[in-house]
Structure formats: structure tokens, C-alpha cells
Amino acid sequence: AFAQIQGLPPRPSTPPSTPFLGGIPSGEPTREVLPLSIADAISRALMNNLGLLLAEDGVDRARGARLRALSELLPNIRARLTESRQIVNLEAFGFPLPAGFPAIAGPFNVFDARVFLTQSILDFKALHEARAELHNVAAARHDYKSARDLVVLVTTVSYAQALASSARVDAARAQVDTARALFDQATNLKQNGLVAGIDVLRAEMQLSTERQRSTAARNEFEKAKLQLARLVGLPLGQTFTLVTQLSG
């Protein structure tokens, strides 16, 4: 209500939580001021935006689920290798032994290597699950393409909002200069006895109001820049300026 009375720009409402408004910071901040154009912002957002990275991860998860579903239709091969050390009593197995031949054989090692192959001839459940996962992969790819378009849109809008906030800062600064000039003029006229003191007070109040508007506009501009930097994944603490031409 105070902002409306003073003519200040209203505070924007907090946007709903969405991964597309955030990004993963990449690189190290530099001391030089980074000039950021709209093309650079979009390029960085397509590499670092959190929502797009999550959509790409969703495609990989869908592919993994499809491979897991296809594995139910493929042959299942298992192998087993065992080793044992045995001593065999030949007389216990009923072997007739000549005189002088030892009845106990061993100890000796026995190796057993086997391969097992199983294959489902007809499994409707596995077939339907494989087809469903194939459609899930296609849906995940479409989601990724939609996410790229959304990232481009959000980045463009955020960049344009930052440019608009910068223009409002310049306009507010010009209003402050105009109000200061009017205040100085009213002060000089009062000293010469040409106007009443109420005119000076009115000019002073107008100058104070314009200063408040200028401060609010600067704050909104800095917040818009922070939001843009967070969206495109700029390094933390990186200072940058906006290129005022939208044609990258």
C-alpha cells in the first residue's frame, strides 16, 4: 500500500518453485566485467539450466527402463563352475579289483563347468512392457525438446525483463535529476522572495519521492540480474553487464 501511495513499482510476487528458474554454476568468476548478450545467455542456459538437465536425465532413465524391459525377452544365459577334491572307494561302488590293486582312489580334483540357457517362447506381459517403455522413451524425448524450448523462452523473457529494469533505472535517475533541478530552482526563488516556502517543501518532497523510486528501481534491476545469472548458470559472484541489442 505504501508503494502504491508513493508511486513506487509494486514488488513482483514470488514465482512458483520450478527447476527452470535455476541453473548449475559453471566455471570460476573473473575480475573482468562479463558482457552478456541474449545469445550468450541462451547458450549458457542450454548447457547449465537445471530443468533442462533434469529432462535430459529423464531421457536416460527412460532408455534404461526400456533396456531392462527388453532383457525379459532375451535369452537368459547362466554359467556355473565348481571344483571339489574327492576320495573314492572303488569297492563300495562294486568294482571288482584284481589282487594288489588299491581299493581307494584319490585324492583327486573334480571340475564341473556348465552353461544354462533359458528362453521364454511367448510372454505377453514382457511384450507389452517393452512396447510401453518404447513409448516412454519417445515421450521423454519430446519432454526434452519442450524443455529446450521452455529454457529459450524463459531466458529470453528474463533477459528482456532485466533490460526493462535497466531502462526503468535510467528513467528514475532522470526523474531524480529533474526533481533536483526543480528543488534548486524553488530554493533560489524563495531566497529572492518570489515563491512561498510551501513551494520549496513541495519540491523537496517530490525529490525525496523520486529518490525512493530510483532506489526501488535499482533494487529491482539487481534482482533481475541475479535471477538471470542464476538461470543461465553464471559463476557465483560474477559481475556482468547486459548488451542492450537483442540481436545477438
FITOR-635104 format. One record per residue: residue in three letters; x, y, z of N, C-alpha, C in turn. Coordinates in pm, whole numbers. Atoms other than C-alpha are relative to their C-alpha. Layout:
BEGIN
<'ALA'; <X; Y; Z>; <X; Y; Z>; <X; Y; Z>> ...
//
This chain:
BEGIN
<'ALA'; <83; -120; 0>; <0; 0; 0>; <86; 125; 0>> <'PHE'; <-91; -114; -2>; <288; 236; 79>; <61; 23; -138>> <'ALA'; <-58; -13; 133>; <441; 161; -259>; <-100; 62; -98>> <'GLN'; <100; -56; 89>; <113; 242; -433>; <-21; 149; 29>> <'ILE'; <20; -141; -35>; <74; 570; -241>; <116; 84; -52>> <'GLN'; <-117; -75; 43>; <430; 678; -318>; <25; -9; -149>> <'GLY'; <-21; 16; 143>; <400; 569; -679>; <116; -89; -36>> <'LEU'; <-112; 89; 25>; <674; 307; -645>; <-47; -122; -76>> <'PRO'; <40; 123; 71>; <675; 0; -868>; <-31; -110; 99>> <'PRO'; <36; 104; -95>; <499; -290; -693>; <101; -113; -3>> <'ARG'; <-89; 115; -10>; <706; -581; -569>; <-63; -119; -71>> <'PRO'; <59; 115; 70>; <657; -880; -800>; <-22; -115; 96>> <'SER'; <29; 115; -85>; <502; -1187; -646>; <105; -107; -21>> <'THR'; <-100; 105; 6>; <730; -1481; -572>; <-44; -107; -99>> <'PRO'; <42; 99; 99>; <724; -1719; -871>; <-2; -138; 63>> <'PRO'; <3; 136; -54>; <638; -2082; -808>; <134; -69; -20>> <'SER'; <-127; 71; 6>; <930; -2313; -744>; <3; -89; -123>> <'THR'; <-15; 79; 121>; <1046; -2461; -1073>; <148; -13; -30>> <'PRO'; <-143; 15; 31>; <1383; -2605; -1178>; <45; 84; -118>> <'PHE'; <-39; -80; 117>; <1375; -2395; -1497>; <44; 141; 39>> <'LEU'; <-46; -131; -45>; <1441; -2081; -1290>; <136; -8; 67>> <'GLY'; <-131; 16; -62>; <1769; -2221; -1162>; <97; -67; -95>> <'GLY'; <-104; 62; 81>; <2096; -2339; -1306>; <116; -42; 87>> <'ILE'; <-118; 46; -71>; <2419; -2507; -1204>; <115; 93; -36>> <'PRO'; <-111; -90; 32>; <2703; -2253; -1175>; <117; -77; -61>> <'SER'; <-112; 64; 69>; <2988; -2340; -1410>; <115; 99; -13>> <'GLY'; <-117; -84; 14>; <3341; -2206; -1415>; <29; 81; 126>> <'GLU'; <-43; -86; -109>; <3517; -1959; -1189>; <-26; 146; -37>> <'PRO'; <22; -142; 30>; <3429; -1589; -1158>; <129; 71; -36>> <'THR'; <-115; -79; 42>; <3664; -1344; -1324>; <-14; 143; 52>> <'ARG'; <2; -138; -46>; <3761; -994; -1222>; <-57; 94; -105>> <'GLU'; <54; -84; 106>; <3663; -854; -1559>; <-153; -8; -3>> <'VAL'; <145; -4; 15>; <3305; -747; -1615>; <-36; -74; -129>> <'LEU'; <37; 84; 114>; <3143; -1001; -1846>; <-114; 64; -78>> <'PRO'; <113; -47; 81>; <2935; -859; -2134>; <-87; -119; -41>> <'LEU'; <90; 113; 24>; <2632; -1086; -2163>; <-106; 42; -101>> <'SER'; <102; -25; 102>; <2428; -1081; -2482>; <-112; -103; 14>> <'ILE'; <112; 93; -6>; <2097; -1257; -2536>; <41; -136; -55>> <'ALA'; <-47; 129; 55>; <2272; -1523; -2749>; <87; -73; 100>> <'ASP'; <-85; 64; -102>; <2531; -1586; -2476>; <-86; -55; 114>> <'ALA'; <86; 45; -109>; <2257; -1612; -2214>; <-73; -129; -38>> <'ILE'; <71; 121; 43>; <2060; -1868; -2418>; <96; -117; -9>> <'SER'; <-98; 108; 12>; <2374; -2070; -2492>; <39; -55; 137>> <'ARG'; <-34; 46; -135>; <2469; -2083; -2124>; <-117; -71; 66>> <'ALA'; <117; 64; -61>; <2115; -2169; -2021>; <-20; -142; -55>> <'LEU'; <16; 133; 59>; <2102; -2464; -2264>; <103; -99; 53>> <'MET'; <-101; 89; -56>; <2417; -2602; -2100>; <-15; -19; 150>> <'ASN'; <-5; 3; -146>; <2356; -2523; -1733>; <-135; 5; 69>> <'ASN'; <130; -13; -66>; <1981; -2485; -1674>; <-40; -131; 66>> <'LEU'; <32; 120; -78>; <1864; -2726; -1406>; <-118; -76; -58>> <'GLY'; <116; 68; 56>; <1528; -2800; -1566>; <35; -80; -123>> <'LEU'; <-41; 72; 121>; <1690; -2898; -1896>; <87; -120; 34>> <'LEU'; <-83; 113; -42>; <1947; -3117; -1721>; <-85; -112; 58>> <'LEU'; <89; 102; -54>; <1668; -3295; -1536>; <-77; -70; -113>> <'ALA'; <70; 61; 114>; <1481; -3350; -1864>; <93; -96; -75>> <'GLU'; <-96; 90; 65>; <1796; -3498; -2019>; <22; -126; 82>> <'ASP'; <-12; 118; -87>; <1834; -3726; -1719>; <-123; -89; -11>> <'GLY'; <120; 80; 19>; <1473; -3834; -1771>; <6; -85; -125>> <'VAL'; <-17; 80; 122>; <1559; -3948; -2124>; <90; -120; 27>> <'ASP'; <-91; 111; -32>; <1848; -4157; -1990>; <-70; -104; 87>> <'ARG'; <73; 96; -83>; <1623; -4312; -1726>; <-99; -81; -82>> <'ALA'; <96; 72; 86>; <1361; -4400; -1990>; <72; -103; -86>> <'ARG'; <-76; 97; 78>; <1626; -4567; -2205>; <42; -119; 86>> <'GLY'; <-37; 110; -88>; <1748; -4769; -1909>; <-117; -91; 32>> <'ALA'; <119; 81; -28>; <1394; -4880; -1826>; <-38; -84; -122>> <'ARG'; <31; 79; 121>; <1343; -4990; -2189>; <96; -117; -15>> <'LEU'; <-96; 111; 8>; <1662; -5196; -2187>; <-31; -106; 104>> <'ARG'; <37; 98; -102>; <1552; -5357; -1863>; <-122; -80; -42>> <'ALA'; <117; 72; 48>; <1216; -5443; -2019>; <35; -95; -114>> <'LEU'; <-41; 88; 110>; <1383; -5585; -2330>; <77; -122; 49>> <'SER'; <-77; 113; -51>; <1603; -5807; -2117>; <-90; -119; 35>> <'GLU'; <91; 110; -31>; <1294; -6009; -2024>; <-34; -82; -125>> <'LEU'; <28; 73; 124>; <1255; -6107; -2393>; <123; -71; -57>> <'LEU'; <-123; 58; 52>; <1616; -6206; -2448>; <32; -130; 72>> <'PRO'; <-41; 124; -68>; <1769; -6546; -2369>; <77; 31; 128>> <'ASN'; <-67; -15; -129>; <1891; -6586; -2015>; <107; -109; 10>> <'ILE'; <-113; 93; -2>; <2234; -6746; -2001>; <68; 8; 137>> <'ARG'; <-69; 8; -128>; <2389; -6863; -1675>; <111; -104; -11>> <'ALA'; <-113; 91; -1>; <2719; -7037; -1614>; <34; -35; 145>> <'ARG'; <-38; 45; -135>; <2841; -7240; -1317>; <127; -81; -10>> <'LEU'; <-128; 72; -5>; <3188; -7368; -1233>; <26; -39; 145>> <'THR'; <-25; 52; -134>; <3256; -7590; -932>; <126; -85; -2>> <'GLU'; <-119; 83; -17>; <3563; -7768; -802>; <-11; -73; 134>> <'SER'; <5; 80; -124>; <3581; -8047; -546>; <119; -96; 2>> <'ARG'; <-111; 96; -20>; <3852; -8273; -406>; <-59; -125; 65>> <'GLN'; <72; 120; -42>; <3735; -8634; -367>; <97; -117; 22>> <'ILE'; <-62; 132; -22>; <3844; -8976; -244>; <-110; -103; -20>> <'VAL'; <103; 97; 38>; <3652; -9271; -392>; <45; -140; 41>> <'ASN'; <-21; 142; -33>; <3625; -9623; -251>; <-59; -82; -112>> <'LEU'; <47; 73; 116>; <3604; -9837; -563>; <-78; -125; 38>> <'GLU'; <75; 119; -43>; <3489; -10148; -374>; <-141; 35; 43>> <'ALA'; <134; -41; -42>; <3196; -9952; -235>; <-92; 18; -120>> <'PHE'; <79; -13; 120>; <3081; -9890; -591>; <-14; -133; -75>> <'GLY'; <18; 133; 59>; <3103; -10264; -671>; <96; -32; -114>> <'PHE'; <-96; 30; 105>; <3409; -10258; -897>; <87; -119; 43>> <'PRO'; <-91; 111; -34>; <3594; -10593; -898>; <145; 42; -22>> <'LEU'; <-138; -45; 7>; <3956; -10521; -828>; <94; -120; 4>> <'PRO'; <-99; 109; -4>; <4249; -10754; -902>; <83; 8; 127>> <'ALA'; <-81; 5; -122>; <4479; -10857; -625>; <113; 103; -11>> <'GLY'; <-105; -101; -5>; <4721; -10586; -524>; <-40; 137; -50>> <'PHE'; <46; -131; 49>; <4516; -10305; -677>; <-64; 77; 116>> <'PRO'; <57; -74; -114>; <4434; -10028; -420>; <-149; 25; -18>> <'ALA'; <146; -22; 4>; <4067; -10000; -333>; <-37; 148; 11>> <'ILE'; <26; -143; -19>; <4093; -9628; -253>; <66; 77; -113>> <'ALA'; <-52; -86; 107>; <4132; -9382; -544>; <-3; 144; 47>> <'GLY'; <-4; -141; -39>; <4242; -9032; -470>; <101; 27; 109>> <'PRO'; <93; -110; 37>; <4251; -8774; -353>; <30; 59; -138>> <'PHE'; <-13; -63; 131>; <4188; -8603; -688>; <-103; 113; -9>> <'ASN'; <86; -117; 19>; <4025; -8278; -809>; <-101; -27; -111>> <'VAL'; <108; 13; 98>; <3694; -8270; -997>; <-51; 141; -34>> <'PHE'; <52; -129; 48>; <3597; -7966; -1205>; <-130; -25; -76>> <'ASP'; <131; 12; 64>; <3237; -7918; -1316>; <-38; 137; -58>> <'ALA'; <36; -124; 69>; <3161; -7642; -1574>; <-127; -24; -81>> <'ARG'; <127; 18; 69>; <2803; -7600; -1701>; <-53; 137; -44>> <'VAL'; <65; -119; 54>; <2611; -7345; -1908>; <-149; -29; -13>> <'PHE'; <144; 17; 1>; <2234; -7298; -1871>; <-60; 111; -87>> <'LEU'; <67; -92; 91>; <2018; -7131; -2137>; <-151; -16; 15>> <'THR'; <147; 0; -10>; <1653; -7033; -2083>; <-54; 109; -90>> <'GLN'; <61; -95; 92>; <1425; -6858; -2327>; <-152; -12; 9>> <'SER'; <146; -2; -1>; <1061; -6751; -2298>; <-50; -3; -143>> <'ILE'; <53; 12; 137>; <875; -6863; -2610>; <-102; 110; -28>> <'LEU'; <105; -99; 20>; <575; -6631; -2566>; <-36; 60; 136>> <'ASP'; <27; -70; -126>; <546; -6375; -2287>; <-69; 132; -33>> <'PHE'; <75; -120; 35>; <268; -6123; -2348>; <29; 115; 95>> <'LYS'; <-28; -106; -98>; <344; -5933; -2028>; <130; 72; -33>> <'ALA'; <-127; -63; 35>; <705; -5873; -2126>; <-9; 78; -131>> <'LEU'; <18; -71; 126>; <600; -5774; -2479>; <-68; 134; 21>> <'HIS'; <72; -125; -26>; <354; -5514; -2352>; <88; 99; 78>> <'GLU'; <-87; -90; -76>; <607; -5376; -2104>; <108; 59; -88>> <'ALA'; <-101; -53; 92>; <870; -5342; -2377>; <-59; 107; -90>> <'ARG'; <64; -100; 84>; <625; -5156; -2601>; <-31; 127; 80>> <'ALA'; <30; -116; -84>; <522; -4931; -2313>; <126; 83; 27>> <'GLU'; <-123; -72; -25>; <881; -4844; -2235>; <51; 71; -125>> <'LEU'; <-37; -67; 124>; <941; -4763; -2601>; <-75; 132; -15>> <'HIS'; <79; -124; 4>; <659; -4508; -2586>; <48; 98; 108>> <'ASN'; <-52; -88; -105>; <803; -4374; -2260>; <127; 70; -45>> <'VAL'; <-121; -63; 53>; <1136; -4312; -2432>; <-36; 112; -97>> <'ALA'; <43; -104; 94>; <960; -4121; -2712>; <-59; 120; 75>> <'ALA'; <57; -110; -79>; <766; -3918; -2453>; <109; 79; 70>> <'ALA'; <-109; -69; -67>; <1086; -3839; -2264>; <78; 88; -96>> <'ARG'; <-69; -81; 100>; <1250; -3716; -2585>; <-81; 125; -34>> <'HIS'; <84; -117; 25>; <953; -3489; -2656>; <4; 97; 118>> <'ASP'; <-12; -86; -117>; <972; -3361; -2299>; <131; 78; -2>> <'TYR'; <-130; -69; 7>; <1338; -3280; -2353>; <-3; 113; -103>> <'LYS'; <12; -106; 100>; <1261; -3088; -2672>; <-85; 116; 53>> <'SER'; <83; -105; -59>; <984; -2899; -2493>; <77; 78; 107>> <'ALA'; <-81; -67; -103>; <1226; -2826; -2208>; <99; 97; -63>> <'ARG'; <-92; -91; 68>; <1477; -2675; -2452>; <-73; 126; -46>> <'ASP'; <77; -117; 42>; <1207; -2451; -2599>; <-38; 88; 119>> <'LEU'; <38; -76; -119>; <1097; -2351; -2250>; <119; 76; 57>> <'VAL'; <-120; -68; -50>; <1453; -2269; -2146>; <31; 122; -85>> <'VAL'; <-23; -115; 88>; <1495; -2046; -2451>; <-100; 111; 30>> <'LEU'; <103; -99; -29>; <1165; -1874; -2374>; <25; 69; 134>> <'VAL'; <-20; -58; -133>; <1236; -1826; -2004>; <123; 90; 2>> <'THR'; <-122; -81; 4>; <1588; -1697; -2072>; <-24; 131; -74>> <'THR'; <29; -121; 75>; <1463; -1451; -2333>; <-85; 96; 81>> <'VAL'; <87; -86; -81>; <1189; -1322; -2105>; <77; 60; 117>> <'SER'; <-78; -51; -112>; <1427; -1291; -1810>; <99; 107; -45>> <'TYR'; <-93; -100; 52>; <1680; -1105; -2024>; <-74; 129; -34>> <'ALA'; <79; -119; 33>; <1410; -871; -2154>; <-46; 73; 126>> <'GLN'; <40; -64; -125>; <1287; -808; -1800>; <117; 75; 62>> <'ALA'; <-118; -70; -53>; <1642; -722; -1694>; <27; 128; -79>> <'LEU'; <-17; -120; 80>; <1670; -480; -1986>; <-105; 106; 35>> <'ALA'; <105; -94; -38>; <1336; -325; -1892>; <30; 62; 136>> <'SER'; <-36; -54; -131>; <1453; -288; -1531>; <113; 101; -13>> <'SER'; <-108; -96; 23>; <1770; -118; -1657>; <-54; 131; -57>> <'ALA'; <61; -121; 55>; <1558; 125; -1861>; <-75; 78; 108>> <'ARG'; <71; -69; -108>; <1346; 199; -1553>; <98; 69; 94>> <'VAL'; <-102; -66; -82>; <1664; 276; -1359>; <43; 131; -64>> <'ASP'; <-38; -122; 69>; <1768; 527; -1624>; <-110; 105; 7>> <'ALA'; <111; -95; -7>; <1422; 682; -1627>; <-13; 58; 141>> <'ALA'; <9; -49; -138>; <1416; 705; -1247>; <114; 96; 31>> <'ARG'; <-112; -91; -22>; <1761; 865; -1247>; <-26; 136; -65>> <'ALA'; <34; -126; 66>; <1641; 1123; -1497>; <-106; 76; 79>> <'GLN'; <102; -66; -82>; <1338; 1195; -1277>; <63; 63; 124>> <'VAL'; <-69; -57; -116>; <1570; 1248; -980>; <73; 128; -39>> <'ASP'; <-71; -120; 45>; <1779; 1494; -1179>; <-99; 114; -24>> <'THR'; <101; -104; 23>; <1465; 1680; -1285>; <-54; 55; 131>> <'ALA'; <51; -46; -130>; <1331; 1691; -928>; <104; 82; 75>> <'ARG'; <-106; -77; -66>; <1668; 1814; -800>; <12; 139; -61>> <'ALA'; <-6; -131; 65>; <1672; 2090; -1058>; <-117; 88; 43>> <'LEU'; <117; -76; -45>; <1318; 2194; -960>; <15; 45; 144>> <'PHE'; <-22; -37; -140>; <1415; 2192; -593>; <100; 115; 10>> <'ASP'; <-98; -110; -2>; <1720; 2410; -659>; <-64; 129; -50>> <'GLN'; <67; -119; 52>; <1505; 2646; -864>; <-94; 59; 104>> <'ALA'; <93; -51; -103>; <1242; 2668; -589>; <76; 63; 114>> <'THR'; <-80; -58; -109>; <1513; 2733; -330>; <51; 138; -38>> <'ASN'; <-49; -130; 45>; <1659; 3018; -535>; <-112; 103; -7>> <'LEU'; <113; -93; 8>; <1318; 3170; -597>; <-46; 43; 139>> <'LYS'; <41; -37; -137>; <1237; 3157; -225>; <100; 98; 60>> <'GLN'; <-100; -92; -52>; <1566; 3325; -140>; <-17; 141; -57>> <'ASN'; <25; -131; 63>; <1473; 3604; -381>; <-138; 53; 31>> <'GLY'; <131; -46; -40>; <1124; 3628; -230>; <-106; -10; -106>> <'LEU'; <96; 11; 109>; <943; 3518; -543>; <-104; -108; 25>> <'VAL'; <95; 107; -31>; <775; 3200; -407>; <-6; -19; 151>> <'ALA'; <14; 28; -142>; <649; 3084; -71>; <79; -124; 39>> <'GLY'; <-77; 115; -48>; <821; 2828; 148>; <-69; -133; -28>> <'ILE'; <71; 124; 29>; <547; 2572; 76>; <42; -59; -134>> <'ASP'; <-46; 51; 131>; <673; 2551; -283>; <133; -72; 13>> <'VAL'; <-128; 68; -24>; <1020; 2463; -159>; <-24; -135; 66>> <'LEU'; <30; 126; -68>; <875; 2199; 71>; <-60; -101; -97>> <'ARG'; <60; 89; 99>; <668; 2058; -213>; <107; -57; -94>> <'ALA'; <-108; 46; 87>; <977; 2038; -436>; <91; -98; 73>> <'GLU'; <-84; 91; -78>; <1174; 1874; -156>; <-68; -137; 17>> <'MET'; <73; 126; -11>; <903; 1609; -106>; <2; -76; -133>> <'GLN'; <-5; 65; 130>; <898; 1541; -479>; <138; -61; -25>> <'LEU'; <-135; 53; 16>; <1277; 1499; -479>; <19; -126; 85>> <'SER'; <-12; 119; -85>; <1254; 1255; -187>; <-74; -118; -60>> <'THR'; <77; 108; 63>; <985; 1055; -367>; <74; -59; -120>> <'GLU'; <-73; 48; 118>; <1190; 1036; -687>; <124; -79; 41>> <'ARG'; <-114; 76; -49>; <1492; 919; -489>; <-43; -140; 45>> <'GLN'; <52; 131; -40>; <1283; 640; -337>; <-31; -86; -122>> <'ARG'; <28; 75; 122>; <1165; 542; -681>; <128; -48; -67>> <'SER'; <-127; 38; 60>; <1521; 540; -808>; <64; -116; 76>> <'THR'; <-56; 109; -81>; <1636; 320; -519>; <-75; -131; -24>> <'ALA'; <79; 121; 26>; <1347; 78; -574>; <30; -56; -139>> <'ALA'; <-30; 46; 136>; <1423; 64; -948>; <137; -67; -5>> <'ARG'; <-133; 64; -2>; <1791; -13; -881>; <-6; -136; 67>> <'ASN'; <13; 131; -67>; <1695; -289; -639>; <-65; -104; -91>> <'GLU'; <66; 93; 91>; <1459; -445; -892>; <93; -41; -114>> <'PHE'; <-94; 32; 107>; <1729; -426; -1158>; <105; -101; 48>> <'GLU'; <-99; 94; -55>; <1984; -602; -935>; <-62; -137; 22>> <'LYS'; <67; 129; -16>; <1729; -872; -852>; <-23; -68; -134>> <'ALA'; <19; 58; 134>; <1653; -921; -1221>; <132; -55; -53>> <'LYS'; <-130; 50; 43>; <2025; -959; -1292>; <38; -127; 76>> <'LEU'; <-29; 121; -77>; <2064; -1210; -1009>; <-81; -119; -49>> <'GLN'; <84; 107; 52>; <1771; -1411; -1141>; <51; -50; -134>> <'LEU'; <-54; 40; 131>; <1919; -1410; -1492>; <129; -78; 17>> <'ALA'; <-126; 70; -23>; <2262; -1512; -1364>; <-24; -140; 56>> <'ARG'; <33; 131; -56>; <2108; -1796; -1163>; <-60; -92; -106>> <'LEU'; <68; 80; 102>; <1901; -1911; -1461>; <98; -57; -102>> <'VAL'; <-93; 43; 104>; <2191; -1932; -1706>; <123; -69; 56>> <'GLY'; <-112; 71; -60>; <2441; -2076; -1456>; <131; 76; -3>> <'LEU'; <-125; -76; -10>; <2693; -1792; -1431>; <73; -35; 129>> <'PRO'; <-73; 26; -126>; <2971; -1841; -1173>; <-47; 93; 111>> <'LEU'; <44; -79; -113>; <2882; -1720; -827>; <91; 120; 18>> <'GLY'; <-77; -122; -19>; <2989; -1360; -778>; <50; 63; -128>> <'GLN'; <-45; -56; 126>; <3048; -1293; -1147>; <-78; 127; -33>> <'THR'; <64; -125; 41>; <2977; -933; -1243>; <-14; 0; -152>> <'PHE'; <25; -2; 143>; <2827; -876; -1585>; <-88; 119; -35>> <'THR'; <84; -106; 53>; <2657; -616; -1799>; <-84; -57; -113>> <'LEU'; <92; 44; 106>; <2371; -652; -2043>; <31; 75; -128>> <'VAL'; <-11; -61; 132>; <2414; -592; -2413>; <-140; 46; -40>> <'THR'; <134; -55; 17>; <2126; -364; -2500>; <-64; -36; -131>> <'GLN'; <59; 41; 127>; <2074; -506; -2851>; <-42; -144; 10>> <'LEU'; <51; 136; -9>; <1854; -814; -2863>; <47; -88; -115>> <'SER'; <-53; 80; 109>; <2003; -925; -3195>; <141; -41; 36>> <'GLY'; <-128; 47; -49>; <2288; -1144; -3064>; <108; 15; -104>> 
//
